[in-house]
């Protein structure tokens, strides 16, 4: 696979073009509403018998980029076909991780169309998403819940899919951490991975460690 990259004017976006066995695919980060609204979803992103994509309509991307901190990175077959995406946002106020305010940043979902898998597009999406100084002041995290995984489409068991997720995120600076957060702890195959930015302070790293295990009193004391 060969690639070329260039800055996209406005919005701080970047794009990279990859030559794949299926033709050229453009990966574009920080997509804005004005760009997204002219695109369409590939048929491999949608609702299936045992699995449903988190994003099933263009309007969902538009809602994400309209919220504070919402980021959308897309894989596009020109001129207008979305074949993969990575979406990110700050944790909701009802989530444990929001107690650290804007320090925590969720890699909410990465998905490639069933029609375009096996081309390493998911890795390319993550690569372009975390590229840049912005992430260096954040603890980016992904929560891998097995009930969201396309096990049928991938032909994998939950344990095998978990391993695949680790192999996908690890090259981009993510590592597995343990937590007693109820949704993660619910099933053994669930996983949390984090990427700690270079500018995150030792104090904030410690606060996050307390938060992972619900040690709220220690968190408040800042010890």
Secondary structure, 3 states (H helix, E strand, C coil): CCEEEEEECCCCEEEEEEEECCEEEEEECCCCHHHHCCCEECCCCCECCCCECCCCCHHHHHHHHHCCCCEEEEEEECCCEEEEEEEEECCCCCCHHHHHHHHEEEEEEEEECHHHCCCCHHHHHHHHHCCCHHHHHCEEEEEECHHHCCHHHHCCCHHHHHHHHHHHHHCCCCEEECCCCHHHHCCCCCEEEEEECCCCCHHHHHHHHHHHCCCHHHHHHCC
